[in-house]
Amino acid sequence: MGRHIGQLITLAGDERPRLLGIPKNATVAEAAPTGMWTFTGARTEAIQELQIALTAIKPPLESVGADTVLWKHDNDKYKPCFSSSKTWQQIRIPGTKPNWLDGVWLPVTTPRLSLLHWQVMQGRLPTKDRLLRWGINVDVNCYLCGMLDETHAHLFYDCLRTIADARTKLDRRMMTLLISDQLNKNSSQKHLLEDWYFLTAGRR
């Protein structure tokens, strides 16, 4: 029955089993002890709709075998095997997929690094300002520059030490690209990188 029209409680409400004349914890077989549905007369429109739907469903009989437990996998797909991922998809409330998701949870990356990347994108790194809000007594000054409070925005956008370190690593990467054999084969791309590198070199 659950496979076709859903749970009785969901369909008709908490009080409806009593109106049908069956216990709340009754099995489907107990609703058809003689091989036929034995509900009382319909007292509400919801019960009437339920009884009409049941006319298209054969009552359970011992002669056709025991009941089979089926797990819902998709909207109209039920299987005898349990799947935690499919069950999670049924009970969770899906949110909007962020545009950076595929760049964080890569199939070939280290899970620890993916988690760190996710914390960065969500602003959930245990920075000192957050530790202070959690009741941990810490010096909130930035460990890198020692000038301002250590917050997520400061670490990634305002900290002079972070910006300088990032610039140094970027310069090394640019120089590696400029001297690479692959780039030398593409003179136009090389000239563009050279122009960008020397134009921004004085902005450290």
Protein Blocks (a to p, Z undefined) as FASTA:
>chain_A
ZZmnopfklmnojklmmmnopafkbcfklmmmnopacbdcdfbfklmmmmmmmmmpccdd
fklopadddddfblmlccfbdcfklmmmmmpccddddfklmmmmcckbcfklmmmmmmmm
nopaccfklmmmnopacdfbdfklomaccdfklmmmmmmklmmmmmmmmmmmmmmmmmpm
klmmmmmlmmmmmmmmmmmmmmZZ
